[in-house]
Amino acid sequence: MKRSTDVRVVRTQTALLESLEELLKTKKLSCITITELCSLAKINRNTFYYHYNNIFELLDEHKMIMIDDITSILEENKKLDRDSLIKLCKSIRRHPHFLNIIISPNCDLDFFNEIFNFATQITSISAEKTKKDLTPRDLLLCAYNNAGANEILRVWIINGMKESPEEVADVIWEVSKRGVFTMLFPGERFN
């Protein structure tokens, strides 16, 4: 289907994602049929097959839309700052059904990690270092920071994205700058 502004297409995509999200609450992705997905979404199977060959194509398309969004934000900003993080969180927030699908224990796919593997690029951009300039220690620090940022985003998604993108970006930004212990125990000195 690709990204569209046609209201009918957007409505169909949303219905499919909402229905798939609902079905994944009780079934593994590999056990969900197109017939039951279309029935729950109240769309004709022919409409589904006009755009996709299978459910994986539907998910892959949305994964690519998110990756394109993230890539364009990174290319536009050239370095990571608080504003870039806010834009990334706003982009993530625009895809609630897809995100709930990919973090579902019944999804069977590793889309979440694929999408958020951009964190390594983001962290090295924020350190203003190119990949060749990163030392082994820098790579470990980037990995640690990325894992934490990914987990903050995952928990935000699981909890229904109630906090604003600005609040989530602030947490990631502050933890990245100051460290977890400094934020949890203000005034303490760590040696």
FIDO-678299 format. One record per residue (C-alpha): residue in one letter; x, y, z. Coordinates in Angstrom, 2 decimals. Example, Ala and Ser with C-alpha at 12.3 -4.5 7.8 and 13.67 -1.06 7.14 Angstrom:
<rs>
<r aa="A" u="12.30" v="-4.50" w="7.80"/>
<r aa="S" u="13.67" v="-1.06" w="7.14"/>
</rs>
This chain:
<rs>
<r aa="M" u="0.00" v="0.00" w="0.00"/>
<r aa="K" u="2.90" v="2.34" w="0.78"/>
<r aa="R" u="2.55" v="5.62" w="2.64"/>
<r aa="S" u="-0.59" v="7.35" w="1.50"/>
<r aa="T" u="-2.67" v="10.40" w="2.27"/>
<r aa="D" u="-5.79" v="8.86" w="0.72"/>
<r aa="V" u="-8.26" v="8.62" w="3.59"/>
<r aa="R" u="-9.56" v="5.22" w="2.42"/>
<r aa="V" u="-6.07" v="3.74" w="2.25"/>
<r aa="V" u="-5.11" v="5.15" w="5.64"/>
<r aa="R" u="-8.36" v="3.83" w="7.15"/>
<r aa="T" u="-7.69" v="0.36" w="5.68"/>
<r aa="Q" u="-4.10" v="0.30" w="6.94"/>
<r aa="T" u="-5.20" v="1.42" w="10.40"/>
<r aa="A" u="-7.98" v="-1.20" w="10.50"/>
<r aa="L" u="-5.52" v="-3.94" w="9.53"/>
<r aa="L" u="-2.95" v="-2.89" w="12.12"/>
<r aa="E" u="-5.55" v="-2.47" w="14.89"/>
<r aa="S" u="-6.98" v="-5.90" w="14.10"/>
<r aa="L" u="-3.58" v="-7.55" w="13.95"/>
<r aa="E" u="-2.68" v="-5.95" w="17.28"/>
<r aa="E" u="-5.89" v="-7.36" w="18.77"/>
<r aa="L" u="-5.33" v="-10.85" w="17.34"/>
<r aa="L" u="-1.76" v="-10.94" w="18.68"/>
<r aa="K" u="-3.11" v="-10.67" w="22.21"/>
<r aa="T" u="-4.25" v="-14.29" w="21.97"/>
<r aa="K" u="-2.43" v="-15.89" w="19.02"/>
<r aa="K" u="1.04" v="-16.22" w="17.57"/>
<r aa="L" u="1.61" v="-14.23" w="14.39"/>
<r aa="S" u="2.32" v="-17.43" w="12.46"/>
<r aa="C" u="-1.15" v="-18.74" w="13.40"/>
<r aa="I" u="-3.14" v="-15.71" w="12.24"/>
<r aa="T" u="-4.84" v="-16.12" w="8.89"/>
<r aa="I" u="-5.60" v="-13.39" w="6.41"/>
<r aa="T" u="-9.25" v="-14.41" w="6.53"/>
<r aa="E" u="-9.54" v="-13.77" w="10.26"/>
<r aa="L" u="-7.49" v="-10.57" w="10.01"/>
<r aa="C" u="-9.72" v="-9.21" w="7.23"/>
<r aa="S" u="-12.86" v="-10.31" w="9.03"/>
<r aa="L" u="-11.88" v="-8.49" w="12.22"/>
<r aa="A" u="-10.73" v="-5.43" w="10.23"/>
<r aa="K" u="-14.00" v="-5.50" w="8.27"/>
<r aa="I" u="-12.23" v="-5.34" w="4.93"/>
<r aa="N" u="-12.56" v="-7.59" w="1.93"/>
<r aa="R" u="-9.81" v="-10.18" w="1.43"/>
<r aa="N" u="-9.46" v="-8.98" w="-2.17"/>
<r aa="T" u="-8.58" v="-5.53" w="-0.85"/>
<r aa="F" u="-5.88" v="-7.09" w="1.30"/>
<r aa="Y" u="-4.50" v="-9.15" w="-1.58"/>
<r aa="Y" u="-4.58" v="-6.14" w="-3.89"/>
<r aa="H" u="-1.92" v="-4.54" w="-1.67"/>
<r aa="Y" u="-0.14" v="-7.44" w="0.05"/>
<r aa="N" u="0.66" v="-11.09" w="-0.54"/>
<r aa="N" u="0.76" v="-11.89" w="3.17"/>
<r aa="I" u="0.78" v="-10.38" w="6.66"/>
<r aa="F" u="4.58" v="-10.16" w="6.67"/>
<r aa="E" u="4.47" v="-7.75" w="3.71"/>
<r aa="L" u="2.05" v="-5.53" w="5.66"/>
<r aa="L" u="4.45" v="-5.47" w="8.61"/>
<r aa="D" u="7.52" v="-5.05" w="6.43"/>
<r aa="E" u="5.96" v="-2.04" w="4.74"/>
<r aa="H" u="5.32" v="-0.35" w="8.08"/>
<r aa="K" u="8.82" v="-1.20" w="9.27"/>
<r aa="M" u="10.22" v="0.56" w="6.20"/>
<r aa="I" u="7.98" v="3.59" w="6.81"/>
<r aa="M" u="9.38" v="3.90" w="10.35"/>
<r aa="I" u="12.96" v="3.41" w="9.17"/>
<r aa="D" u="12.43" v="6.09" w="6.50"/>
<r aa="D" u="11.03" v="8.47" w="9.15"/>
<r aa="I" u="14.00" v="7.88" w="11.46"/>
<r aa="T" u="16.50" v="8.17" w="8.62"/>
<r aa="S" u="15.04" v="11.46" w="7.40"/>
<r aa="I" u="15.19" v="12.90" w="10.93"/>
<r aa="L" u="18.84" v="11.88" w="11.24"/>
<r aa="E" u="19.75" v="13.23" w="7.83"/>
<r aa="E" u="17.92" v="16.51" w="8.52"/>
<r aa="N" u="19.60" v="17.13" w="11.87"/>
<r aa="K" u="23.11" v="15.75" w="11.20"/>
<r aa="K" u="23.73" v="15.41" w="14.95"/>
<r aa="L" u="21.71" v="14.25" w="17.88"/>
<r aa="D" u="20.42" v="16.82" w="20.31"/>
<r aa="R" u="17.31" v="17.14" w="22.44"/>
<r aa="D" u="15.26" v="18.47" w="19.50"/>
<r aa="S" u="16.26" v="15.50" w="17.32"/>
<r aa="L" u="15.23" v="13.11" w="20.09"/>
<r aa="I" u="11.87" v="14.86" w="20.38"/>
<r aa="K" u="11.35" v="14.47" w="16.62"/>
<r aa="L" u="12.26" v="10.77" w="16.87"/>
<r aa="C" u="9.83" v="10.24" w="19.77"/>
<r aa="K" u="7.07" v="12.08" w="17.88"/>
<r aa="S" u="7.72" v="9.86" w="14.86"/>
<r aa="I" u="7.54" v="6.76" w="17.04"/>
<r aa="R" u="4.30" v="7.96" w="18.61"/>
<r aa="R" u="2.65" v="8.17" w="15.16"/>
<r aa="H" u="2.81" v="4.36" w="14.84"/>
<r aa="P" u="1.17" v="3.01" w="18.03"/>
<r aa="H" u="-0.51" v="-0.07" w="16.53"/>
<r aa="F" u="2.55" v="-1.17" w="14.57"/>
<r aa="L" u="4.76" v="-0.71" w="17.64"/>
<r aa="N" u="2.42" v="-2.72" w="19.86"/>
<r aa="I" u="2.49" v="-5.46" w="17.23"/>
<r aa="I" u="6.29" v="-5.64" w="17.03"/>
<r aa="I" u="6.80" v="-5.67" w="20.81"/>
<r aa="S" u="4.11" v="-8.32" w="21.31"/>
<r aa="P" u="5.50" v="-11.61" w="22.63"/>
<r aa="N" u="3.37" v="-13.31" w="19.95"/>
<r aa="C" u="4.90" v="-11.39" w="17.04"/>
<r aa="D" u="7.83" v="-13.79" w="16.41"/>
<r aa="L" u="9.70" v="-11.10" w="14.47"/>
<r aa="D" u="12.68" v="-9.02" w="15.51"/>
<r aa="F" u="11.41" v="-5.77" w="13.96"/>
<r aa="F" u="11.87" v="-3.80" w="17.18"/>
<r aa="N" u="15.60" v="-4.43" w="17.20"/>
<r aa="E" u="15.87" v="-3.80" w="13.46"/>
<r aa="I" u="14.18" v="-0.43" w="13.79"/>
<r aa="F" u="16.09" v="0.65" w="16.87"/>
<r aa="N" u="19.48" v="-0.54" w="15.63"/>
<r aa="F" u="19.71" v="3.01" w="14.37"/>
<r aa="A" u="20.60" v="3.86" w="17.97"/>
<r aa="T" u="24.24" v="2.97" w="17.31"/>
<r aa="Q" u="24.34" v="5.51" w="14.50"/>
<r aa="I" u="22.53" v="8.06" w="16.65"/>
<r aa="T" u="24.92" v="7.66" w="19.56"/>
<r aa="S" u="28.01" v="7.96" w="17.40"/>
<r aa="I" u="26.48" v="11.05" w="15.75"/>
<r aa="S" u="25.83" v="12.56" w="19.19"/>
<r aa="A" u="29.43" v="11.83" w="20.16"/>
<r aa="E" u="30.34" v="13.63" w="16.92"/>
<r aa="K" u="32.60" v="10.79" w="15.95"/>
<r aa="T" u="32.64" v="8.77" w="12.80"/>
<r aa="K" u="32.57" v="5.01" w="13.01"/>
<r aa="K" u="36.30" v="4.76" w="12.33"/>
<r aa="D" u="37.05" v="7.17" w="15.22"/>
<r aa="L" u="35.24" v="5.06" w="17.82"/>
<r aa="T" u="37.53" v="3.17" w="20.18"/>
<r aa="P" u="36.52" v="-0.23" w="21.59"/>
<r aa="R" u="35.61" v="1.58" w="24.83"/>
<r aa="D" u="33.48" v="4.07" w="22.86"/>
<r aa="L" u="31.64" v="1.17" w="21.20"/>
<r aa="L" u="30.88" v="-0.35" w="24.62"/>
<r aa="L" u="29.58" v="2.99" w="25.89"/>
<r aa="C" u="27.42" v="3.39" w="22.76"/>
<r aa="A" u="26.04" v="-0.13" w="23.21"/>
<r aa="Y" u="25.21" v="0.58" w="26.87"/>
<r aa="N" u="23.52" v="3.87" w="25.99"/>
<r aa="N" u="21.60" v="2.30" w="23.08"/>
<r aa="A" u="20.30" v="-0.56" w="25.20"/>
<r aa="G" u="19.04" v="1.90" w="27.79"/>
<r aa="A" u="17.42" v="4.19" w="25.20"/>
<r aa="N" u="15.76" v="1.21" w="23.50"/>
<r aa="E" u="14.41" v="-0.02" w="26.82"/>
<r aa="I" u="13.03" v="3.43" w="27.71"/>
<r aa="L" u="11.25" v="3.49" w="24.33"/>
<r aa="R" u="9.99" v="-0.09" w="24.74"/>
<r aa="V" u="8.55" v="0.63" w="28.21"/>
<r aa="W" u="7.01" v="3.87" w="26.91"/>
<r aa="I" u="5.31" v="1.93" w="24.11"/>
<r aa="I" u="4.13" v="-0.87" w="26.43"/>
<r aa="N" u="2.66" v="1.68" w="28.85"/>
<r aa="G" u="0.61" v="3.30" w="26.09"/>
<r aa="M" u="2.91" v="6.25" w="25.28"/>
<r aa="K" u="1.21" v="8.39" w="27.95"/>
<r aa="E" u="4.21" v="10.65" w="28.45"/>
<r aa="S" u="4.79" v="13.30" w="25.81"/>
<r aa="P" u="7.58" v="12.82" w="23.27"/>
<r aa="E" u="9.30" v="15.76" w="24.97"/>
<r aa="E" u="9.24" v="14.02" w="28.36"/>
<r aa="V" u="10.65" v="10.78" w="26.93"/>
<r aa="A" u="13.30" v="12.63" w="24.92"/>
<r aa="D" u="14.30" v="14.55" w="28.06"/>
<r aa="V" u="14.79" v="11.32" w="30.03"/>
<r aa="I" u="16.91" v="9.76" w="27.28"/>
<r aa="W" u="18.88" v="12.98" w="26.81"/>
<r aa="E" u="19.54" v="13.53" w="30.51"/>
<r aa="V" u="20.51" v="9.90" w="31.17"/>
<r aa="S" u="22.81" v="9.98" w="28.16"/>
<r aa="K" u="24.47" v="13.17" w="29.35"/>
<r aa="R" u="24.59" v="12.65" w="33.11"/>
<r aa="G" u="24.22" v="8.91" w="33.71"/>
<r aa="V" u="21.61" v="6.88" w="35.56"/>
<r aa="F" u="23.22" v="6.97" w="39.02"/>
<r aa="T" u="23.61" v="10.74" w="38.94"/>
<r aa="M" u="19.91" v="11.12" w="38.14"/>
<r aa="L" u="18.63" v="8.53" w="40.62"/>
<r aa="F" u="20.83" v="9.70" w="43.49"/>
<r aa="P" u="21.32" v="13.46" w="43.11"/>
<r aa="G" u="24.01" v="14.85" w="45.37"/>
<r aa="E" u="25.75" v="11.47" w="45.81"/>
<r aa="R" u="29.34" v="11.15" w="44.71"/>
<r aa="F" u="30.36" v="8.00" w="42.90"/>
<r aa="N" u="33.99" v="6.96" w="42.68"/>
</rs>
